[in-house]
Amino acid sequence: MPENLITIGDFIRCGAETFDEEGLFFGHGTDNAWDESLALVLFSLSLPWDSDSTILEQPLSTEEKADITRLFNRRIKELVPAPYLTGEAWFAGFKFNVDPRVLIPRSPIAELIEAQFQPWLVKLPKSILDLCTGSGCIGIACAHYFPDANVTLSDISTDALAVAEENIFLHQLVNRVSTVHSDMFSGLESRRFDLIVTNPPYVDAEDLAEMPREYHHEPEIGLASGTDGLDFTRQLLLEAGEHLNEQGILVVEVGNSSTALEEAFPHVPFMWLEFERGGHGIFLLTAEQLFEHREEFISS
Ligand SMILES: C[S@@+](CC[C@H](N)C(=O)[O-])C[C@H]1O[C@@H](n2cnc3c(N)ncnc32)[C@H](O)[C@@H]1O
């Protein structure tokens, strides 16, 4: 950073300008250079994210300047997404611990959780499964919004489950939220749930090859799912009905692979959900619909 920078505002401005000049990609918690720079500076100074704008005029010590510069350099030179530098990410209004063992939370499913999946849930769910939980963000946010539900977080990665367990503890939910190590449903035996919600790996080979370098810091097992991005989802559609209660629902994120999914199952009535805060590629199916279309899932 140039030596003439004095205040917090100087560093935020200079960071944002440099991030833009260097063509960094934003998509892991912020969507622009200013917010990204602000987040890193506030973290470095241990200031809250909603700090008053008067802090912009505060001068920085030599040590504080050096700390911010170190963070900026890792963001610019190593292209590490900001949440891996700060160790935290926000989802559905809650803070989660994150590190490179888990995907950085960003699913539009947050909006559905905040709306308690209305109007699609017939009754309040007593049992919820967050399949492919990663940091646990989806299941833990569900536990906050459904205080009477028991929530299971499952993942094939024991590394991810270790982070999810940290977050259960952080959110003081050990009495209602637990983890299960499982390859899809294999570790869940014959358990059934009122709500299964999942943001599984769904990136197709073409998108994976073109992803900005920031994404290469995330675990590949959390992103890739075969040539058309649907390896996981095909198997999920076949098995999910066996794990839902009678009036249960399945909510699945498939992102850009939604087109391939529609083509693969032209007769399945996927309900594509809409989002006020942006996002696409999330469908809902009821237990009944999964049962009705079972033959199509078997023959795919
Ligand atoms: C896209 S990440 C989602 C993480 C988290 N739910 C979120 O929204 O931030 C997908 C997760 O699926 C897990 N996963 C991949 N294959 C799996 C499988 N066969 N069974 C269970 N989990 C799997 C990965 O370890 C990763 O944590």
The ligand as a Gaussian input file, in Angstrom:
#p B3LYP/6-31G(d) Opt

LIG

0 1
 C      -21.925000     -26.990000      -2.154000
 S      -21.223000     -27.568000      -0.628000
 C      -22.518000     -26.944000       0.442000
 C      -22.135000     -26.692000       1.837000
 C      -23.229000     -25.977000       2.649000
 N      -24.470000     -26.716000       2.645000
 C      -23.448000     -24.568000       2.136000
 O      -24.519000     -24.296000       1.554000
 O      -22.567000     -23.720000       2.319000
 C      -21.561000     -29.278000      -0.788000
 C      -21.161000     -30.187000       0.377000
 O      -21.518000     -31.528000      -0.037000
 C      -20.606000     -32.441000       0.511000
 N      -20.712000     -33.682000      -0.288000
 C      -20.198000     -33.944000      -1.514000
 N      -20.535000     -35.193000      -1.918000
 C      -21.295000     -35.724000      -0.925000
 C      -21.947000     -36.981000      -0.734000
 N      -21.868000     -37.951000      -1.662000
 N      -22.654000     -37.193000       0.392000
 C      -22.715000     -36.219000       1.346000
 N      -22.115000     -35.013000       1.244000
 C      -21.415000     -34.764000       0.119000
 C      -19.279000     -31.709000       0.415000
 O      -18.347000     -32.240000       1.331000
 C      -19.690000     -30.257000       0.734000
 O      -19.519000     -29.984000       2.100000

